[in-house]
Amino acid sequence: MATSVPGVARRRSGRRLTAIAVLTLWVAGLGVLAHRQLFRPHLEQLAEAALRVNQATVFFGVSRDSGLVGYASSIIDTTTTSITITDYLVTEISGPRPRSTSRAKITLTRTLKLREFESSVLSNSVDIRTSGTVFGDTAMTYTVTSGTKPPTERTIKLDGVVLLPQLVPLAIALTKPPAVGETYTFPVFDPARQEVVLVRSTIQAESVFVLPDSAKLDSTTNRWVVAKADSVRAWRVTSTAGGFNGWLDEGGLVVKTVELGSNVDRLTPELSFDNWVLTTTERRLRSLPPSQRPPGWKPFDASPPQRGGRPPNP
């Protein structure tokens, strides 16, 4: 009858635990390697294609059912060593502060590697400022300041190149030409969750938008109207949390999306900003007693505001 030897049993048990630990680390290492290999083709294409990014400025009308309630702009500046993207959005809201303002500035290398960013949101109930700095491809410091409270700072570990949500449309266009059915996966830092998430974006539809190319002032309504339009091919993108949802063109510039419950449509500066200023000014003057209005001022019978282009077959 065989008998067990306690020392031998303990040695066998220790070897078994060591083997399991080694196997676990090996599998984890394979997971990290697979993760890096999964995104490497997309990120390498981004680095090469980013050298072709040119300067651009686009304007948007922000509208709800009542018409224009704000405007937005996006500016891409380039130098030999960097790319800077500046986004701005202002929209009317109710309350003591009649407008909500959002700003963002993102600085990248010429190979589209994120280096630093800052953003702010100011409204009746929100006063938040954030900033971030990326150190190589391994870490990011993220700072949040809310109102008059002291800022809070976190260090977030990175496993390579990371994007921001605003960069997803540009990354899609630079990775490979948009086509219905194509999917894209990028590591994106989600400020709302304060962590890096894997964003999966899919091209759902393709269409042609007729967008305003220039504008002229209508003396009857005192509003800018379309003088010339142009056709722009666009693709509708849907993404998981932290990504972009809306229409973009072949250069990765937004054509149409939704922000803060409002429609955001690409327009000319006159049709977006100037018409919004004219509309809000007239609305304010209409609300004043006649004695407080400028001498000789008369309201215009304004026509419905210009909206962004629509695909012929939505």
C-alpha positions in Angstrom: 0.0 0.0 0.0 1.5 3.3 -1.1 2.0 6.1 1.4 2.3 9.8 0.7 5.4 11.8 1.8 4.5 15.2 3.1 7.6 16.9 1.7 7.1 15.5 -1.7 3.5 16.5 -1.8 4.3 20.1 -0.8 7.0 20.3 -3.5 4.5 19.0 -6.1 1.9 21.5 -4.9 4.4 24.3 -5.1 5.5 23.4 -8.6 1.8 23.2 -9.7 1.2 26.7 -8.3 4.3 28.1 -10.0 3.3 26.5 -13.3 -0.2 28.1 -13.0 1.3 31.5 -12.2 3.7 31.3 -15.1 0.8 30.2 -17.5 -1.3 33.1 -16.2 1.4 35.6 -16.8 2.0 34.2 -20.3 -1.7 34.4 -21.2 -1.8 38.0 -19.9 1.3 38.8 -21.9 -0.4 37.4 -25.0 -3.4 39.6 -24.3 -1.3 42.7 -24.1 0.5 41.7 -27.3 -2.8 41.0 -29.1 -4.1 44.4 -27.9 -1.1 46.2 -29.3 -1.2 44.2 -32.6 -5.0 44.9 -33.0 -4.5 48.7 -33.1 -1.0 48.8 -34.6 -2.2 48.8 -38.3 -4.7 51.6 -37.7 -2.3 53.7 -35.6 0.6 53.2 -38.1 -1.7 54.3 -40.9 -2.7 57.3 -38.8 0.9 58.3 -38.2 1.7 58.2 -42.0 -1.5 59.9 -43.2 -1.4 62.6 -40.6 1.4 64.3 -42.5 -1.2 65.1 -45.1 -3.5 67.0 -42.7 -4.0 70.6 -44.0 -5.3 73.7 -42.4 -9.1 74.0 -42.4 -11.9 76.1 -40.8 -15.5 75.0 -40.8 -18.5 76.7 -39.3 -21.8 75.2 -38.1 -25.3 76.4 -37.3 -26.7 75.1 -34.0 -30.5 74.8 -34.2 -33.5 73.4 -32.4 -37.2 73.4 -33.3 -37.3 77.2 -32.8 -34.5 77.8 -35.3 -30.9 78.9 -34.8 -29.9 79.0 -31.2 -26.1 79.2 -31.6 -23.1 78.4 -33.7 -20.0 76.4 -33.7 -16.6 76.3 -35.3 -13.7 74.0 -35.7 -10.2 75.2 -36.8 -7.3 73.0 -37.8 -3.9 74.8 -37.7 -0.7 73.0 -38.8 3.0 73.7 -38.5 6.0 71.6 -39.5 6.0 70.0 -36.0 2.4 70.1 -34.7 -1.3 70.0 -35.4 -3.7 72.2 -33.3 -7.4 71.7 -33.3 -9.6 74.4 -31.7 -13.4 73.7 -31.3 -15.9 76.3 -30.0 -19.7 75.9 -29.5 -22.2 78.4 -28.0 -25.9 77.8 -27.6 -28.8 79.6 -26.0 -30.2 78.2 -22.8 -32.8 79.4 -20.2 -31.8 80.8 -16.9 -29.8 83.8 -15.6 -26.9 83.0 -17.9 -28.5 82.9 -21.4 -25.8 80.9 -23.1 -23.8 77.8 -22.7 -20.2 77.9 -24.0 -17.9 75.0 -24.8 -14.3 75.3 -25.8 -11.6 72.8 -26.6 -8.0 73.0 -27.8 -6.0 69.9 -28.7 -2.3 69.8 -29.6 -0.8 66.9 -31.5 2.4 66.0 -33.2 2.5 65.8 -37.0 2.0 62.1 -36.7 -1.2 62.6 -34.7 0.2 61.7 -31.3 -1.7 63.5 -28.6 0.5 65.9 -26.5 -1.8 68.2 -24.5 -5.4 69.4 -24.4 -7.6 71.7 -22.5 -11.4 72.3 -22.5 -14.1 74.3 -20.6 -17.8 74.2 -20.3 -19.6 77.2 -18.8 -23.4 77.5 -18.3 -25.9 78.2 -15.5 -25.1 75.1 -13.5 -21.7 74.0 -14.9 -18.3 75.6 -14.7 -15.7 73.0 -15.5 -12.2 73.3 -16.9 -10.0 70.4 -17.8 -6.5 69.9 -19.1 -4.3 67.0 -19.9 -0.6 66.3 -20.8 0.6 63.1 -22.3 4.1 61.8 -21.5 5.4 59.6 -24.3 3.0 56.7 -24.8 2.9 55.6 -21.1 1.1 58.1 -19.0 -1.2 61.1 -19.0 -1.9 63.7 -16.3 -5.6 64.8 -16.2 -6.7 67.8 -14.2 -10.3 68.9 -13.5 -11.4 72.2 -12.0 -15.0 72.8 -11.0 -16.1 76.3 -10.1 -14.0 77.7 -7.3 -13.1 74.2 -5.9 -9.4 73.2 -5.8 -8.3 71.3 -9.0 -8.1 67.5 -8.8 -5.3 65.7 -10.7 -5.0 62.1 -11.8 -2.3 60.2 -13.5 -3.6 57.7 -16.1 -1.4 54.9 -17.4 -1.4 54.5 -21.2 -0.5 51.5 -23.3 0.5 53.4 -26.5 -1.1 56.1 -28.6 -4.4 57.4 -27.4 -7.0 59.7 -29.1 -9.7 62.0 -27.8 -13.4 61.8 -28.9 -13.1 64.9 -31.1 -10.3 63.2 -33.1 -12.3 60.1 -34.1 -13.8 61.6 -37.3 -10.3 62.7 -38.5 -8.8 59.3 -37.5 -11.5 57.4 -39.5 -10.8 59.4 -42.6 -7.0 59.1 -42.3 -7.0 55.4 -41.6 -8.7 54.2 -44.7 -11.3 55.7 -47.2 -14.8 55.6 -45.6 -17.1 52.9 -47.1 -20.3 51.5 -45.9 -19.7 48.5 -43.6 -16.1 49.5 -42.7 -15.3 49.4 -39.0 -12.6 51.2 -37.1 -11.3 50.6 -33.6 -9.3 53.1 -31.6 -8.1 53.6 -28.0 -9.8 56.8 -26.9 -9.5 58.7 -23.6 -13.1 59.3 -22.4 -13.1 62.5 -20.2 -16.5 61.6 -18.8 -15.2 58.2 -17.4 -11.6 59.5 -17.0 -10.2 56.3 -18.6 -9.1 54.9 -21.9 -11.9 53.0 -23.7 -11.9 51.0 -26.9 -14.1 52.8 -29.4 -15.6 50.9 -32.3 -16.9 53.0 -35.1 -18.9 51.7 -38.1 -19.8 53.4 -41.4 -23.6 52.9 -41.6 -24.6 54.9 -44.7 -23.3 57.1 -47.6 -25.0 60.0 -49.2 -24.5 63.3 -50.9 -25.2 66.5 -49.1 -26.0 69.8 -50.8 -24.1 72.3 -48.5 -24.0 76.2 -48.7 -20.8 77.4 -50.3 -21.4 81.1 -50.2 -24.1 83.5 -48.9 -25.7 86.8 -49.7 -27.7 89.3 -47.5 -31.4 89.4 -48.2 -32.5 93.0 -47.8 -36.1 92.0 -47.2 -35.5 89.8 -44.3 -32.1 91.1 -43.1 -30.9 87.6 -43.1 -28.1 85.8 -45.0 -29.3 83.3 -47.5 -27.5 80.7 -49.7 -25.9 82.3 -52.8 -24.2 79.1 -54.0 -24.3 75.5 -53.0 -22.0 72.6 -53.5 -22.4 68.8 -53.3 -20.4 67.0 -50.7 -20.2 63.2 -50.2 -20.6 62.1 -46.6 -20.8 59.0 -44.5 -22.8 58.4 -41.4 -20.8 57.0 -38.5 -22.1 55.3 -35.3 -19.7 54.6 -32.4 -19.6 53.1 -29.1 -19.4 55.3 -26.0 -16.5 57.8 -26.3 -16.7 58.0 -30.1 -18.4 60.1 -32.8 -21.9 59.8 -34.1 -22.9 61.8 -37.1 -21.9 62.5 -40.7 -18.4 63.2 -41.9 -16.8 63.9 -45.3 -13.8 62.2 -46.9 -11.4 64.5 -45.1 -12.8 63.7 -41.6 -14.5 67.0 -41.2 -18.0 66.9 -39.6 -21.0 67.6 -41.9 -23.8 67.0 -39.4 -24.1 65.8 -35.8 -26.0 66.4 -32.6 -24.5 68.2 -29.5 -26.3 68.9 -26.2 -29.6 68.0 -27.8 -29.2 70.5 -30.7 -28.6 69.9 -34.4 -25.2 71.0 -35.6 -25.0 71.5 -39.4 -22.1 72.7 -41.5 -22.9 76.2 -42.9 -21.0 79.3 -44.0 -19.9 81.9 -41.4 -22.7 84.2 -42.5 -25.4 81.6 -42.3 -24.3 80.4 -38.9 -22.7 83.1 -36.8 -24.1 86.3 -38.5 -27.6 85.0 -38.8 -27.6 83.8 -35.2 -26.4 87.3 -34.1 -29.1 89.0 -36.2 -31.8 86.6 -34.9 -30.9 87.0 -31.2 -30.5 90.8 -31.5 -33.9 91.2 -33.1 -35.5 88.8 -30.5 -34.0 90.9 -27.7 -35.2 94.2 -29.2 -38.7 92.8 -29.8 -38.9 92.0 -26.1 -38.1 95.6 -25.1 -40.7 98.4 -24.7 -40.8 100.7 -27.7 -39.2 103.5 -25.6 -36.1 101.4 -25.0 -35.6 100.4 -28.6 -33.1 102.2 -30.9 -34.7 105.3 -32.7 -36.3 104.2 -36.0 -35.8 100.5 -35.4 -38.3 98.3 -37.1 -38.6 94.5 -36.9 -37.9 92.5 -40.0 -40.3 89.8 -41.2 -37.5 87.2 -41.1 -37.9 84.0 -43.0 -37.1 80.7 -41.4 -33.3 80.4 -40.8 -31.1 78.4 -43.2 -30.4 74.9 -42.1 -27.6 72.6 -43.0 -27.6 70.5 -46.1 -29.7 67.4 -46.3 -29.0 64.2 -48.2 -31.4 63.8 -51.1 -32.3 60.3 -49.9 -32.1 60.3 -46.1 
